[in-house]
Structure formats: C-alpha cells, structure tokens
C-alpha cells in the first residue's frame, strides 16, 4: 500500500506513476485520497481538542466537588456530558473516515520504478539478456503433452477424474523428476544463503491482504468458505507474512527465506493452445525465494536474485531470456519485475518460468514490517522470485531433450532422479 505521506508530498509523481500503470482516473483518485486524508486529519485534531477539554472538565468537576461547590459541579457535569456526546460523534466520524481512506488506498497499485519501460502489453516488454542455443529437434519430435502419454509419466485424464482439468497426476519417472527438481531448487537456494522454511498452504484473510492478493485478486484464488482460508497462489504469501507486524533488528538484515509449496490458481477464463498441457495449471509446484532488506539495498538484492535464477537455468542447460516488464504488464504490487522465459523447442515458443520482483515498501506498509535505524522506525523493502516454478520447466526439459531413444535428463539432475533417461 502506498504511504499517505508520500502521496500527499509527491502528488504529481504519484499521478504520473499510476497513469503509467494504466490506472483509470488516476488524478481523480489521488485527489480523493488527499481530500479524505485532509478530512481525517482535521477530524483527528478536533477530536484531540475535545478530549483535552473533556479531561479538563472532569478534573474541574472533581475539584468543585472537593470544595463543596455541588451546584457548580452539577452544571459542569452537564457540560461534560455534552462534550462526551460530541466526542463520541467525532470518534465515529474519524473511524469512518479512516476506513474510507484505507479502502481507497488499497485499490491503488504500487508505483513503477523510474527504469520501468512504458507499455501495456507483453509485446512491449524489453528483452535485456538471452542465453543458450535453441535446440534443433529430430524430425518426429513431439510437444510435451504427447511425450507424457508416450512415456506414461503424467496423466491429465486421471487428474481430471479425481479433481478436474488442470490437476494432473505425476507418476513413474514423471513423479521422480518433480521431486528431483524441487530438491535441486531448494539445495541451490540453501547454497545461496537462503533459510529453508515449509509454510502452510492455506492463509487467512489478513495474510492475503498484507501481501496484496486482496482485494486485487479476490475471486482468482481458491477459497475455503467455512473456515475463511485461501489456498495460496504462491509461497510468497505465507513466507512474507511470517514477518507481519514485526520490528526487525538492523543487524539481522537481510532476511533470506526459501520454501517449496504446491500453488493453487483458478486461472478463470484461460483456454486455447497457449495453456495446453503443462503450460497452465490450477495446481502446480514451485520453490520461492523471498528477501527482506533495507531500502537502500533492495535493487542490489534484486540483481542478486536475478543472477540466482540465471544460475539455475544455466545448470539445467535450458535456453532462456530475461524480460524487463513494462509498466502495464507488471503485477499490482510490483515496482520492478524481471520475467524469465525458457524456450520450448517442440512448441517453438517462449514459456515464462519465473518472475523476480521488488515491491519496495508497498507490501511492508501493509505488513507493518519495519526496523529501527538512527532511533526512527522505517519500512523495509520486500522482494520475491520463483526459483523455480516446475510445470513449464518440466515441459521444456521434456521437449528440448527428446531424442529417438528417449528423453535425456540434464546432468545436474541425474544424481537427484537416479536415472539419466526417460524411455
């Protein structure tokens, strides 16, 4: 959530940033925020004055009673009662104005970093780095949705029977490949200094709100109605919420956590060839990396996280490219995002496998996540990245490494899988 003081003191910058993110009526919204904040502050001031006056009245009544001046005391009691009535009305008005202000603030996305390119669609993202050679496949090469049936390693029909579309069953060497990738990703994170955690996969409303999934993604997450829990769309949500309402010590920064979880996304309205097979699922596995750091260090940390993902993809021998997302294609909460895409040779297209983002203080403001420096409380910066999401990694491994004799497993995974070929 944007800080109200920043909005008030940098009105034109905020309007420009929101407009860059294609927020409709940005100037009207910002003016409304400022007006509501002004009313809230004036109401708070008036309430403080009344409370002070009420306290003085109460003291005066006590002094008069002690002095035996009961008639004067009774008159002051009447005045004190009137003050209490006005105080209650002002308190109700203040609470209402605070709620209205917060409800408006949470509809505003994070502002894009100055380096974020203008643009609205994925076609306007900028490729800033590419690595690896595009594989040339043999004549009879197949897309992964055919390969998984050929080698009996993933069963979509069985998953559809058990649950529904988008919930595959991994089996045989497919299940072992999944487990191998999860362990490999976690080991790489631990080597890079991340502390492994295993968080819950359901979160309460406060947690979904704190990291920005609510109200922005309301209706896009699976919801357990009776208990009012949300199935997580990413481990970012529970891991980051470990630090909600926490004041960290400066010497403990940066915080580095990594965790594996299944992830759940309704993906309502998704269809077509682009979402076939493993390209888009309702349940999938992912290893997430999260960092919490001081504001002045967060963009160096973002670069560090970006290099971490690069290293994993290079060890997997997958051709990849990095995109600097344009403002209109970034998430609601992000200030700057780099997307990683790997090339899927049989589909002849790039598949997104990771987003690495800096949220600056946007999430921390909702989380009330702070640290003390020079005697003052300051919001921290939060960052996260997929390292990595499994489905499209698996799709690319299967397609890019297929041969007439079987599917070659990348060398780095063979000690994890216990086999070097799927055949």
C-alpha positions in Angstrom: 0.0 0.0 0.0 1.3 3.5 -0.9 2.1 5.6 2.1 -0.3 8.5 2.6 2.5 10.9 3.5 4.3 10.1 0.2 1.1 10.7 -1.8 0.4 14.0 -0.1 4.0 15.3 -0.6 4.5 13.9 -4.1 1.1 14.2 -5.7 2.3 14.8 -9.3 4.8 11.9 -9.1 2.1 9.5 -7.8 -0.4 10.6 -10.6 2.3 10.0 -13.2 3.2 6.6 -11.8 -0.4 5.4 -11.6 -1.1 6.7 -15.1 2.0 4.8 -16.3 0.4 1.6 -14.8 -2.8 2.4 -16.7 -4.9 3.3 -13.6 -8.1 5.0 -14.9 -8.8 8.4 -13.5 -5.5 8.5 -11.6 -5.7 12.2 -10.9 -9.3 12.0 -9.6 -8.3 9.0 -7.3 -5.2 10.8 -5.9 -7.2 14.0 -5.2 -9.9 11.9 -3.5 -7.2 10.3 -1.3 -5.7 13.6 -0.4 -9.2 15.1 0.4 -10.1 12.1 2.6 -6.8 12.3 4.4 -7.2 16.1 5.0 -10.7 15.4 6.5 -9.3 12.6 8.6 -6.5 14.8 10.0 -8.9 17.7 10.7 -11.3 15.3 12.5 -8.4 13.9 14.5 -7.3 17.4 15.5 -10.8 18.4 16.5 -11.2 15.1 18.5 -7.9 15.8 20.3 -9.1 19.2 21.3 -12.4 17.9 22.6 -10.7 15.1 24.5 -8.4 17.6 26.2 -11.4 19.8 27.0 -13.3 16.8 28.4 -10.3 15.8 30.6 -10.1 19.4 31.9 -13.9 19.3 32.6 -13.6 16.0 34.5 -10.8 17.5 36.6 -12.8 20.6 37.3 -15.9 18.7 38.4 -13.7 16.7 40.8 -12.1 19.9 42.2 -15.6 21.6 42.6 -16.9 18.5 44.4 -14.0 18.5 46.8 -14.6 22.2 47.5 -18.2 21.6 48.3 -19.5 23.5 45.3 -22.0 20.9 44.3 -24.3 23.2 42.2 -21.4 24.4 40.1 -20.2 20.9 39.8 -23.6 19.7 38.5 -23.5 22.4 35.9 -20.1 21.3 34.8 -21.2 17.7 34.7 -23.9 18.7 32.1 -21.3 20.4 30.0 -19.0 17.4 30.3 -21.9 15.1 29.2 -22.4 17.3 26.1 -18.6 17.1 25.4 -18.7 13.3 25.7 -21.6 13.2 23.2 -19.6 15.3 20.7 -16.5 13.3 21.3 -18.3 10.0 20.5 -19.7 11.5 17.3 -16.3 12.7 16.3 -14.7 9.4 17.1 -17.3 7.6 14.9 -16.7 10.1 12.1 -12.9 9.6 12.5 -13.3 5.8 12.3 -15.5 6.1 9.2 -13.0 8.4 7.5 -10.1 6.1 8.3 -11.9 3.1 6.9 -12.8 5.1 3.7 -9.2 6.2 3.3 -7.8 2.7 3.7 -10.5 1.2 1.4 -9.4 3.7 -1.3 -5.7 3.3 -0.7 -5.8 -0.5 -1.2 -7.2 0.0 -4.7 -4.1 1.8 -5.8 -1.2 -0.3 -7.2 2.4 0.2 -6.5 4.2 2.9 -8.4 6.6 1.7 -11.1 10.3 2.3 -10.7 11.8 5.0 -12.9 13.6 2.4 -15.0 10.3 0.6 -15.9 9.5 1.0 -19.6 6.2 2.4 -20.7 3.8 -0.1 -22.3 0.7 -2.0 -21.7 1.0 -5.5 -23.3 3.6 -8.3 -23.1 4.7 -7.4 -26.6 6.1 -4.1 -25.2 8.3 -5.9 -22.6 12.1 -5.4 -23.3 14.5 -8.4 -23.7 17.6 -7.5 -21.7 19.5 -10.8 -21.8 19.4 -14.1 -23.5 21.5 -17.3 -23.0 21.9 -20.6 -24.7 21.3 -22.1 -28.1 17.8 -23.0 -29.4 17.8 -26.8 -29.8 17.2 -28.4 -33.2 15.0 -31.4 -32.7 14.7 -34.6 -34.8 12.0 -34.9 -37.4 9.4 -36.7 -35.3 9.8 -34.5 -32.2 6.6 -34.0 -30.2 5.3 -31.5 -27.8 5.3 -32.4 -24.1 1.6 -33.3 -23.9 2.3 -36.1 -26.4 5.6 -37.2 -24.8 4.0 -37.6 -21.3 1.5 -40.0 -22.8 4.2 -41.9 -24.8 6.3 -42.4 -21.6 3.4 -42.6 -19.2 4.8 -40.0 -16.8 1.9 -37.5 -16.3 -1.8 -38.3 -16.6 -4.2 -35.4 -17.2 -7.2 -37.6 -17.7 -6.7 -39.3 -14.3 -6.3 -35.9 -12.7 -9.5 -34.7 -14.4 -11.3 -37.8 -13.0 -10.0 -37.2 -9.4 -10.4 -33.4 -9.4 -10.9 -31.6 -12.7 -9.0 -30.0 -15.5 -5.6 -28.5 -14.6 -4.9 -31.0 -11.8 -2.5 -33.6 -13.3 -1.2 -36.8 -11.7 2.5 -37.2 -11.9 3.7 -40.8 -11.9 6.7 -43.1 -12.6 9.7 -41.1 -13.7 7.5 -38.0 -14.0 6.9 -38.0 -10.2 10.6 -38.6 -9.6 11.5 -35.8 -11.9 9.2 -33.5 -10.0 10.8 -34.5 -6.7 14.3 -34.1 -8.2 13.6 -30.6 -9.4 12.1 -29.5 -6.0 15.2 -30.8 -4.1 17.6 -29.3 -6.6 15.9 -25.9 -6.4 15.9 -26.0 -2.6 19.5 -27.1 -2.4 20.6 -24.2 -4.8 18.7 -21.7 -2.6 20.4 -23.0 0.6 23.8 -22.8 -1.1 23.0 -19.1 -1.8 22.3 -18.4 1.8 18.5 -18.8 2.0 17.0 -20.4 5.1 14.5 -23.1 4.1 11.0 -23.0 5.5 7.9 -25.1 4.9 4.9 -22.8 5.4 1.2 -23.5 5.5 -0.5 -23.6 2.1 -3.7 -22.0 3.4 -3.7 -18.5 4.7 -6.2 -16.2 6.4 -7.6 -13.0 5.0 -5.2 -10.8 6.9 -2.3 -12.6 5.2 -3.8 -12.4 1.7 -4.4 -8.7 2.3 -0.9 -8.0 3.7 0.9 -9.1 0.5 -1.6 -7.5 -1.8 -3.5 -10.5 -3.1 -6.6 -8.9 -1.6 -8.6 -7.1 -2.7 -6.8 -7.2 -6.1 -7.0 -11.0 -6.6 -10.3 -11.6 -4.9 -12.2 -14.2 -6.9 -9.0 -15.5 -8.5 -7.9 -17.6 -5.5 -9.5 -20.8 -4.3 -11.4 -20.2 -1.1 -12.4 -22.5 1.8 -15.6 -20.8 2.7 -16.4 -22.4 6.0 -13.1 -21.6 7.6 -12.4 -18.4 5.5 -9.0 -19.6 4.4 -7.4 -19.0 0.9 -5.3 -21.6 -0.9 -2.0 -19.9 -1.7 -1.2 -18.8 -5.3 2.5 -18.7 -4.3 4.7 -19.3 -1.3 5.4 -15.6 -1.3 2.2 -15.1 0.7 2.8 -17.3 3.8 6.6 -16.7 3.8 6.4 -12.9 3.7 3.6 -13.0 6.3 5.9 -14.7 8.7 7.1 -11.1 9.3 3.8 -9.3 9.5 3.6 -6.9 12.5 7.3 -7.5 13.2 10.1 -5.0 14.0 13.3 -6.4 12.8 16.8 -5.7 14.1 19.1 -3.9 11.6 21.9 -6.4 12.3 19.6 -9.3 11.2 19.1 -7.9 7.7 18.8 -9.0 5.0 16.3 -11.8 5.7 16.5 -14.6 3.2 13.9 -17.4 3.1 13.2 -20.1 0.5 10.3 -22.6 0.5 8.6 -25.2 -1.5 4.8 -25.4 -1.7 2.1 -26.5 -4.1 0.4 -23.4 -5.5 -3.3 -23.0 -6.5 -4.7 -20.6 -9.1 -8.2 -20.6 -10.5 -7.0 -19.1 -13.8 -10.6 -18.4 -14.7 -11.1 -17.7 -18.4 -7.9 -19.4 -19.6 -8.2 -21.6 -22.7 -6.6 -22.3 -26.0 -3.3 -23.8 -27.3 -1.2 -21.5 -25.2 -2.5 -23.2 -22.0 -2.3 -26.8 -23.2 -0.7 -29.5 -21.2 1.7 -28.1 -18.5 1.6 -24.6 -19.8 -1.1 -23.5 -17.3 -2.4 -25.5 -14.4 -4.7 -24.9 -11.4 -2.3 -26.8 -9.1 1.5 -26.7 -9.5 4.7 -26.9 -7.5 7.1 -24.0 -7.0 10.1 -23.1 -5.0 10.0 -19.4 -3.9 12.8 -17.2 -2.7 11.9 -14.1 -0.5 14.2 -11.4 0.8 13.6 -8.5 3.2 16.1 -5.8 3.2 16.9 -2.1 3.9 15.5 0.3 1.2 19.0 1.4 0.1 20.0 -2.2 -0.7 16.9 -3.6 -2.4 17.9 -3.0 -6.0 21.3 -4.7 -5.4 19.3 -7.6 -3.8 17.0 -7.7 -6.9 20.1 -8.1 -9.1 21.4 -10.9 -6.8 18.1 -12.7 -7.0 18.1 -12.4 -10.8 21.5 -13.9 -11.0 20.4 -16.8 -8.8 17.7 -17.7 -11.2 20.1 -17.4 -14.1 22.5 -19.8 -12.5 19.8 -22.5 -12.0 18.6 -22.2 -15.6 22.2 -22.5 -16.9 22.8 -25.6 -14.8 19.6 -27.1 -16.3 21.0 -26.3 -19.8 17.9 -24.5 -20.8 18.0 -21.6 -23.3 16.4 -18.6 -21.6 15.8 -14.9 -21.9 15.1 -12.1 -19.3 12.4 -9.6 -19.9 12.2 -6.2 -18.2 8.4 -5.9 -17.8 6.7 -2.7 -19.0 4.5 -0.9 -16.5 1.2 -2.2 -17.8 2.3 -5.9 -17.7 3.6 -5.8 -14.1 1.7 -7.1 -11.1 -0.4 -4.9 -8.9 2.2 -4.8 -6.1 5.4 -4.7 -8.0 7.7 -1.7 -8.5 10.0 -3.5 -10.9 9.8 -7.1 -12.3 12.1 -9.2 -14.4 10.5 -12.3 -16.1 12.5 -15.3 -17.1 11.3 -17.4 -20.1 12.7 -20.7 -21.4 12.4 -21.8 -25.0 10.2 -24.8 -25.6 11.6 -26.3 -28.7 8.6 -28.5 -29.8 6.1 -25.7 -29.3 8.6 -23.2 -30.8 7.7 -20.6 -28.2 9.0 -19.0 -25.0 7.4 -20.0 -21.7 7.5 -17.9 -18.5 9.1 -19.8 -15.6 10.0 -17.1 -13.1 9.2 -13.5 -12.1 11.7 -11.7 -9.8 10.2 -8.6 -8.3 11.0 -5.7 -6.0 7.9 -4.4 -4.1 9.9 -1.7 -2.3 7.8 -0.6 0.8 4.4 -1.4 -0.7 4.0 -4.8 1.0 5.9 -3.7 4.1 3.4 -0.9 4.6 0.5 -3.4 4.7 2.5 -5.8 6.7 3.7 -3.1 9.2 7.1 -4.6 8.7 9.7 -2.2 10.0 13.2 -1.8 11.5 14.7 0.9 13.7 17.6 3.0 12.4 19.0 6.1 14.0 16.2 5.9 16.6 13.5 6.0 14.0 11.1 3.4 12.6 11.4 2.8 8.9 9.6 0.5 6.5 11.6 -2.3 4.9 11.6 -3.5 1.3 10.4 -6.9 0.3 11.4 -8.9 -2.8 10.5 -12.3 -4.1 11.1 -14.6 -7.0 10.2 -18.0 -8.4 13.3 -20.3 -8.3 11.6 -22.0 -9.9 8.0 -22.9 -11.0 8.0 -26.5 -12.2 5.4 -27.1 -14.9 7.0 -25.2 -17.8 10.5 -26.2 -16.7 9.4 -29.8 -17.0 7.7 -29.1 -20.4 10.9 -27.5 -21.7 13.2 -30.3 -20.3 11.0 -33.0 -21.9 10.7 -31.2 -25.3 14.3 -29.8 -25.6 16.0 -33.1 -24.5 14.0 -35.6 -26.5 15.8 -38.0 -28.8 14.5 -41.0 -30.8 15.8 -43.2 -28.0 14.2 -41.3 -25.1 14.4 -38.0 -23.1 17.8 -37.1 -21.7 17.8 -35.8 -18.1 20.1 -32.7 -17.6 23.3 -33.8 -15.9 22.8 -31.7 -12.8 19.6 -33.6 -12.1 20.8 -37.1 -12.6 22.0 -37.6 -9.0 18.6 -36.4 -7.8 16.5 -38.5 -10.2 18.6 -41.7 -10.1 18.3 -42.1 -13.9 19.6 -40.3 -16.9 16.9 -41.1 -19.5 13.2 -41.3 -19.6 12.4 -44.2 -22.0 
